[in-house]
């Protein structure tokens, strides 16, 4: 993977920061963002227009308003900086559940990518199955980890491989533990992701795994999307941060899901 230019990195970091501001404040103006970031109004309008095209926000007169009630399928390069500290804590808690010589399954996602980064050098004779290019790349240099990469149709937004080829390959495998990142959690409806093919592959991941742990920060609660992965009852455990709504957590506990808060 080629390094990003400083200009591109600054742009992505600023756009991630804009999304985090929107999540807190629900509304932003161009002039306010100009003051916060010290850039021109033309630059901020370009940022907002780009994020609007991704579905991450809705443009309004003189600024933008949040669309966090919907699931958004924008690039992983934007998503990876959102709630980063929470994702790292969640990943560390996930590592405590892994045992040497297990076969674990990591779906594509920013939290599961954090798990992959922390795995290196910690476990021996571990096998990792994944459909994520970035996770396979992360683990390629880990001498004690065998990586099984699923083939299929590449989704550039998530660096994931999906479709019939990936589904066929996965259906012939078995995993001790699946760590599943999701885009939306509704305790009554289930687990969601924006992409139909991703959801179908995730559902197979759940079926072929002996144990299923969802890894998701608290911003994922209360969101539904186009594609249902599975019902809450199909998972064993959720690792999330302490910002998760208690009412939702209680509903999941009532469904038999273990909750780990970090």
Beta strands, then each sheet from edge to edge (+ up, - down):
strand 1: 27-29
strand 2: 57-60
strand 3: 63-66
strand 4: 103-106
strand 5: 126-130
strand 6: 145-149
strand 7: 153-155
strand 8: 160-162
strand 9: 175-180
strand 10: 184-186
strand 11: 190-193
strand 12: 209-215
strand 13: 227-230
strand 14: 237-240
strand 15: 258-261
sheet 1: 1+ 3- 2+
sheet 2: 6+ 5+ 4+ 9+ 12+ 14+ 15+
sheet 3: 7+ 8-
sheet 4: 10+ 11- 13+
end
